[in-house]
Amino acid sequence: MRAPLRLSQRDIDAFVTRQHGWIDRHLELQRQRALAGPPPEPSPEETDALRRLARDYLPGRVAHFAQMMGLYPSGMKITSARKRFVSIPHTSRFSAWTDIRAPISFDFSSSW
């Protein structure tokens, strides 16, 4: 568990005690996901469909978050990256992984 440095150990312990049910449930979910293994690879047809979905969906979301953060990417590229979901290198070119199965996950991961 991570906590702000300014928090006392007593406050951290109290929080963990109050939230123990939530913590236990989520630890169990993580354990189940680990036992289930990785999701199956999408078929070529699914990959094409996901790429089209990303091309339709992502430009609006990128514009939304860019405006919120005052950052404006110079372009956007949809890739088949395996290790990195989203990347914005020094060139300000936004790159997104095509396996975007749930639009809300993009919104969550973009809320840096």
Secondary structure, DSSP 8 states (H G I E B T S, - for coil): ----TTS-HHHHHHHHHHTHHHHHHHHHHHHHHHHH-S-----HHHHHHHHHHHHHHHHHHHHHHHHHHT---SEEEEE--SS-SEE--TT-EEEEES----HHHHHHHT--
